Amino acid sequence: MADYNYLLNQYRQLWNNRVLAVEDNSEQTLIDAIKRELLDENSHPRIRKNKHEKFFFAVKRITQSELIEEDKVNLINLHIELLEQLKK
């Protein structure tokens, strides 16, 4: 079972100036943040990228970060899982 409090804190390290306040629980906050990232909801509608481009940029950001390898793998796996859910 993943420690979503920990993973959420690791995810926050990838983004400057993104607070991601926990509303219900850390797991849902992290999942919602990654879905918004993949759907490019933080960008203006006219410049949004598709899910696959956003996934590529997310993986690139994660792999180039200072996070430990296990955290990188866990975050990338979560991105993969959520991208697959969004494709359905």
N, C-alpha and C positions, 0 to 999 in steps of 0.2 A: 504494500500500500504506500502510495506516494505521500510525502510530507508537503502538502500544498502551501502551508505557511512559508516554509523554506523555499519552495520553488517559486512562489510569488515574489519573494524578496530577491531571488536570483534574476527573475524576469525584469523586475524594476531596474536592476543594474544595467540592463541593455538600453534603457531609454532615459535620456536626460529630461528633466522637468515633467515626468509623467508619474503622478502620485498613485493612482489606482487604489482608492480607498475601498476597504472591505465593507460590503453592504450586508450580505447574508453570511457568506463564509469564504475562506480563502480559495477553495477549489472553484467555486462558481465565479468569483472575481477573476481568477486567472483564465478560466475557460472563456468568459465573456470578453476579456481583453484580447485574447488570441483570435477569437472569432472576428472581433472588430478590426484587428490588424489584417487578417486574411481577406476580409471583405472591403478593406481600405476605407472604412467608414470615418476615419479621422482626416480624410482628404476631401477637398471640394469635389462634388460629383463629376464635374467636367474633366478632372485630371486623374480620376481613379484608375488603378491598374486592375487586371483580373486576378483571381485567386492564386493562379499558378505563378504569376510574376511576384506577387506578394509573398508567397511561400518561399520562392527562391531568395528574395531579399531577406526574409526572416532567418532562413538557414545560414545565409552568408553572415548576417549580423551575429548570430549565435556562435558560429564556428570561429569568427575573428575576435570574439570577446575574450576577456580575461577569466571567464568562468572555468571551473575545473571540468575535466572531460565528462565525468558522470552527470553533472548538471546539464552540460550541453546536450548529451544524448537524451536525457529525460525531457528537456524542453523541445528538442527536435521531434521526439516520438509523440509528444502531446500535439505539436503542430500537425504531424502526419495524421493522427487520429481525428483531429478536428477538421482537417481538409477533406478527409474521406467522408465524414458526416455531412459536410456542406455540399458534397457532390451528389448526395442522394436526393 
